[in-house]
Amino acid sequence: KCESGFKPSATNGKYVGLFQFAPSTWVTNRKAMGADPSESLRANPEEAIKTAAFKIARDGTSAWASCVR
């Protein structure tokens, strides 16, 4: 809710999707996952959730520090 208000197409400058991924963060993580790195998939809820779960498992929640309490 903190990042996008649960709106898969939410956009804030270069940040897009449920988890507001920047293009470079999206591509880096998607390639590490062995998944399609197309930036257009940032607005796909299923792909965004998978990518966020991967990033959290790998790096923790620091990318969303303003949302973590």
VENBEL-V50093 format. One record per backbone hydrogen bond with DSSP energy under -1.0 kcal/mol. NH is the residue of the N-H (numbers start at 0). CO is the residue of the C=O. If there is no record, write none. Layout:
# VENBEL-V50093
nh: (NH | NH)
co: (CO | CO)
This chain:
# VENBEL-V50093
nh: (4 | 6 | 9 | 11 | 14 | 15 | 16 | 19 | 20 | 25 | 26 | 27 | 28 | 29 | 30 | 31 | 32 | 34 | 40 | 41 | 42 | 43 | 47 | 48 | 49 | 50 | 51 | 52 | 53 | 54 | 55 | 56 | 57 | 58 | 59 | 63 | 64 | 66)
co: (0 | 3 | 6 | 14 | 11 | 20 | 9 | 16 | 15 | 21 | 22 | 23 | 24 | 25 | 26 | 27 | 28 | 29 | 37 | 38 | 39 | 40 | 43 | 44 | 45 | 46 | 47 | 48 | 49 | 50 | 51 | 52 | 53 | 54 | 55 | 60 | 61 | 63)
